[in-house]
Amino acid sequence: MSPPTPWYRSDDGAFALYHGDALDLLPALKERGAVRAIFADPPYFLSNDGVTCQSGKMVSVNKGDWDRLTTVDDMHAFNATWLTECRRVLDADGTIWVSGTRHVIYSIGFAMQQLGFKLLNDVVWEKPNPPPNLSCRYFTHSTETLLWAATSAKSKYTFNYATMRRMNAEKQMKSVWTMTAPAASEKTLGRHPTQKPLALLERILLSCTDVGDLVLDPFNGSGTTGIAAVRLGRRYVGIDRELEYLDLTKRRFLASQAEQPLFAVAQ
């Protein structure tokens, strides 16, 4: 199978975006076996015609057909399929991070174990500013879980312990990270319904990659993983089905080129 053509590639080749479904494109990527780290924020399947609170207003939770659940079995099969492809393109000593809520994260963790990944940590991202629960019949949802896993039990994966300790006042960093949702300044060029904060992705990539490593995001979204990667001197491949979000990512990338890179002081 010949490699797909990038929808956009930077002049230096370090930043590439692909238009299409990750399940179709991952098998054909020529970077097979060369990816050092993957961050994946797959569909949470929350589009159930309910409502939530956003900026003080009641809004629909629906994000698109890509986020609608058919059956639990179908969801698990989907997670196992894309995780299989991710494991294939990962370096033998690479790692993967997957973000999710209770709706999908247990399926993802189970699929990882079925496929032979070695689970390293479950990191809790705690949000100090979550939207209120409008039904008043549940505790306010204020966390997401990040599963960090190595390709296999034999993996000699990267963990930049000293960097993480330095970022945490010279103390061991715990597995609960308190960070706000993306600031308005991160959405000036556009927004995505499940956008992650830049600080979260920068911490993740600093923990498990080095300058020059290749990072993959099979559900690119607004491209936060890619922006974090280039700011830290890593290379990036992003895949997304929606041209709207690839265009947003390209605009964010071009704007980031005018900023001072972080990798000279981050390591």
TIDREN-344130 format. One record per residue (C-alpha): residue number from 1; x negated, y negated, z. Coordinates in steps of 0.25 Angstrom, whole numbers, plus 5000, padded with zeros to 4 digits. Layout:
<minus>
MINU:k:u:v:w
MINU:NUM:X:Y:Z
...
</minus>
This chain:
<minus>
MINU:k:u:v:w
MINU:1:5000:5000:5000
MINU:2:4994:4987:4996
MINU:3:4993:4975:5006
MINU:4:5004:4965:5006
MINU:5:5002:4951:5001
MINU:6:5002:4941:5012
MINU:7:5013:4930:5012
MINU:8:5002:4921:5017
MINU:9:4987:4922:5020
MINU:10:4978:4911:5025
MINU:11:4966:4907:5017
MINU:12:4957:4914:5026
MINU:13:4965:4927:5026
MINU:14:4966:4927:5041
MINU:15:4981:4924:5042
MINU:16:4991:4932:5033
MINU:17:5006:4933:5033
MINU:18:5014:4944:5026
MINU:19:5029:4943:5022
MINU:20:5037:4956:5025
MINU:21:5041:4966:5034
MINU:22:5030:4971:5043
MINU:23:5034:4986:5041
MINU:24:5032:4984:5026
MINU:25:5019:4976:5027
MINU:26:5011:4982:5038
MINU:27:5009:4995:5031
MINU:28:5003:4987:5019
MINU:29:4994:4978:5027
MINU:30:4979:4979:5023
MINU:31:4975:4975:5037
MINU:32:4979:4989:5041
MINU:33:4971:4993:5053
MINU:34:4964:4980:5054
MINU:35:4974:4972:5063
MINU:36:4969:4970:5077
MINU:37:4981:4965:5084
MINU:38:4996:4964:5081
MINU:39:5006:4955:5087
MINU:40:5021:4960:5084
MINU:41:5034:4953:5088
MINU:42:5044:4962:5082
MINU:43:5059:4960:5081
MINU:44:5065:4960:5095
MINU:45:5079:4964:5089
MINU:46:5086:4953:5097
MINU:47:5095:4948:5086
MINU:48:5108:4953:5092
MINU:49:5117:4940:5090
MINU:50:5115:4936:5104
MINU:51:5111:4922:5109
MINU:52:5099:4916:5117
MINU:53:5095:4902:5122
MINU:54:5085:4894:5114
MINU:55:5081:4880:5117
MINU:56:5093:4879:5126
MINU:57:5103:4884:5115
MINU:58:5110:4897:5113
MINU:59:5105:4903:5100
MINU:60:5106:4917:5093
MINU:61:5096:4927:5096
MINU:62:5097:4932:5081
MINU:63:5084:4931:5074
MINU:64:5086:4939:5061
MINU:65:5089:4952:5056
MINU:66:5075:4957:5059
MINU:67:5078:4955:5073
MINU:68:5091:4964:5074
MINU:69:5092:4977:5080
MINU:70:5098:4989:5073
MINU:71:5095:5001:5083
MINU:72:5085:5003:5094
MINU:73:5080:5015:5086
MINU:74:5078:5006:5074
MINU:75:5071:4996:5082
MINU:76:5061:5006:5088
MINU:77:5058:5012:5074
MINU:78:5055:4998:5069
MINU:79:5046:4995:5080
MINU:80:5039:5008:5078
MINU:81:5037:5006:5063
MINU:82:5031:4992:5064
MINU:83:5022:4996:5076
MINU:84:5017:5008:5068
MINU:85:5012:4999:5057
MINU:86:5006:4989:5066
MINU:87:4998:5001:5073
MINU:88:4993:5005:5059
MINU:89:4988:4991:5055
MINU:90:4981:4989:5069
MINU:91:4967:4991:5071
MINU:92:4964:5003:5080
MINU:93:4960:4994:5091
MINU:94:4971:4983:5088
MINU:95:4983:4980:5097
MINU:96:4997:4976:5095
MINU:97:5006:4966:5103
MINU:98:5021:4967:5102
MINU:99:5031:4957:5108
MINU:100:5045:4961:5111
MINU:101:5057:4960:5121
MINU:102:5064:4971:5128
MINU:103:5072:4974:5115
MINU:104:5060:4979:5107
MINU:105:5048:4980:5116
MINU:106:5051:4994:5122
MINU:107:5053:5000:5108
MINU:108:5039:4994:5104
MINU:109:5032:4999:5116
MINU:110:5038:5013:5114
MINU:111:5034:5013:5099
MINU:112:5020:5008:5102
MINU:113:5018:5020:5111
MINU:114:5024:5030:5101
MINU:115:5014:5024:5090
MINU:116:5002:5026:5099
MINU:117:4999:5011:5103
MINU:118:4993:5009:5116
MINU:119:5001:4999:5124
MINU:120:4991:4990:5132
MINU:121:5000:4979:5138
MINU:122:5015:4974:5139
MINU:123:5013:4959:5140
MINU:124:5025:4951:5145
MINU:125:5027:4938:5139
MINU:126:5035:4930:5149
MINU:127:5042:4917:5144
MINU:128:5044:4906:5154
MINU:129:5054:4899:5145
MINU:130:5064:4910:5140
MINU:131:5078:4906:5135
MINU:132:5088:4909:5146
MINU:133:5097:4921:5145
MINU:134:5111:4916:5141
MINU:135:5119:4928:5145
MINU:136:5114:4927:5160
MINU:137:5115:4942:5160
MINU:138:5100:4945:5159
MINU:139:5087:4940:5165
MINU:140:5081:4929:5156
MINU:141:5072:4936:5145
MINU:142:5058:4930:5147
MINU:143:5048:4940:5142
MINU:144:5043:4947:5130
MINU:145:5034:4960:5130
MINU:146:5021:4961:5122
MINU:147:5016:4975:5120
MINU:148:5001:4976:5118
MINU:149:4996:4989:5112
MINU:150:4984:4995:5106
MINU:151:4984:5003:5093
MINU:152:4981:5016:5101
MINU:153:4975:5021:5114
MINU:154:4962:5021:5108
MINU:155:4962:5007:5104
MINU:156:4950:4998:5108
MINU:157:4959:4986:5108
MINU:158:4955:4971:5110
MINU:159:4959:4965:5124
MINU:160:4952:4951:5126
MINU:161:4952:4952:5141
MINU:162:4943:4941:5144
MINU:163:4951:4931:5135
MINU:164:4964:4935:5142
MINU:165:4958:4933:5155
MINU:166:4952:4920:5151
MINU:167:4966:4915:5146
MINU:168:4972:4919:5160
MINU:169:4963:4911:5169
MINU:170:4953:4923:5170
MINU:171:4963:4933:5175
MINU:172:4968:4945:5169
MINU:173:4980:4942:5160
MINU:174:4992:4949:5164
MINU:175:5003:4955:5155
MINU:176:5013:4944:5158
MINU:177:5011:4932:5149
MINU:178:5019:4919:5152
MINU:179:5021:4911:5139
MINU:180:5031:4901:5134
MINU:181:5039:4904:5121
MINU:182:5033:4897:5109
MINU:183:5032:4882:5111
MINU:184:5039:4872:5101
MINU:185:5025:4868:5095
MINU:186:5024:4883:5090
MINU:187:5037:4882:5082
MINU:188:5035:4868:5075
MINU:189:5033:4875:5062
MINU:190:5045:4885:5064
MINU:191:5050:4895:5073
MINU:192:5052:4910:5075
MINU:193:5063:4916:5084
MINU:194:5053:4925:5091
MINU:195:5041:4916:5090
MINU:196:5030:4919:5100
MINU:197:5021:4909:5107
MINU:198:5007:4906:5101
MINU:199:5001:4908:5115
MINU:200:5006:4922:5116
MINU:201:5000:4927:5103
MINU:202:4987:4920:5106
MINU:203:4986:4927:5119
MINU:204:4989:4940:5113
MINU:205:4979:4939:5101
MINU:206:4968:4934:5111
MINU:207:4970:4946:5119
MINU:208:4968:4957:5108
MINU:209:4961:4951:5096
MINU:210:4948:4944:5093
MINU:211:4945:4933:5082
MINU:212:4947:4938:5068
MINU:213:4956:4950:5072
MINU:214:4968:4953:5063
MINU:215:4982:4951:5070
MINU:216:4995:4956:5064
MINU:217:5009:4951:5067
MINU:218:5020:4960:5060
MINU:219:5031:4951:5064
MINU:220:5024:4938:5061
MINU:221:5036:4928:5065
MINU:222:5031:4914:5066
MINU:223:5017:4919:5066
MINU:224:5013:4916:5080
MINU:225:5004:4928:5080
MINU:226:4997:4923:5067
MINU:227:4995:4909:5073
MINU:228:4989:4914:5086
MINU:229:4980:4923:5077
MINU:230:4974:4912:5069
MINU:231:4972:4903:5081
MINU:232:4964:4914:5087
MINU:233:4956:4917:5075
MINU:234:4963:4930:5072
MINU:235:4968:4935:5058
MINU:236:4983:4937:5056
MINU:237:4993:4945:5048
MINU:238:5008:4942:5050
MINU:239:5020:4949:5044
MINU:240:5034:4944:5043
MINU:241:5047:4946:5036
MINU:242:5052:4931:5036
MINU:243:5046:4921:5027
MINU:244:5051:4910:5036
MINU:245:5042:4915:5047
MINU:246:5030:4918:5038
MINU:247:5031:4903:5033
MINU:248:5031:4898:5047
MINU:249:5019:4907:5051
MINU:250:5011:4901:5039
MINU:251:5015:4887:5043
MINU:252:5011:4890:5058
MINU:253:4998:4896:5053
MINU:254:4994:4884:5044
MINU:255:4997:4874:5055
MINU:256:4988:4883:5064
MINU:257:4976:4881:5055
MINU:258:4976:4866:5059
MINU:259:4974:4870:5074
MINU:260:4961:4873:5081
MINU:261:4959:4889:5082
MINU:262:4959:4895:5095
MINU:263:4949:4907:5093
MINU:264:4937:4899:5096
MINU:265:4940:4898:5110
MINU:266:4950:4909:5112
MINU:267:4941:4921:5113
</minus>
